[in-house]
Amino acid sequence: MKTKAKRSHEFKIYIGSVYENENVSFCYKVPFSENMLSDAIAKFQDEYKQLIPVRITKTKFTCGTSYSESGWEIAVINYPRLAVEIETLEDFSEGLVEYLLNKFKQNRVTLVTPHVSIMYEEEQLSNEDT
């Protein structure tokens, strides 16, 4: 059997699993489900100019004994192998990050590209900016 290898690229998005900026008590944060996340991603995919598949995986963020948070890893992948340039995958990933940041009221979302990691944060306007 003959095989051939083709380069492929993957972009990863890391996002928490609760609405961070809801008007709720600091003692309780409202979670969103995998189905809600999947539906939001599907809507974004439908509105994008080209079909781009993703993989959604549960993950957990920890930092010592004082911090633990459930979240999601969203891998933007070129599978099944489509004729998609790396620039298109990057454009899609950046757009998806900004969409999810706003949709799920996140303080920050991280995008890991083949070359760099970028943390997107909600821009807080100070009184001087308004």
Number of C-alpha atoms within 10 A of each C-alpha: 2 3 4 4 5 5 6 13 15 17 22 22 23 21 24 24 22 19 19 17 15 13 9 11 8 9 5 8 15 13 14 14 10 15 9 11 18 15 12 17 19 15 11 15 17 12 10 13 9 12 13 20 17 21 12 16 12 14 15 12 13 10 8 6 6 6 8 11 12 14 19 19 19 24 19 22 20 21 14 8 11 12 7 16 11 16 9 13 21 18 10 20 25 18 14 20 22 16 15 19 21 15 12 21 15 21 17 19 18 19 22 16 19 11 7 7 13 13 12 16 14 14 8 8 8 7 6 5 6 5
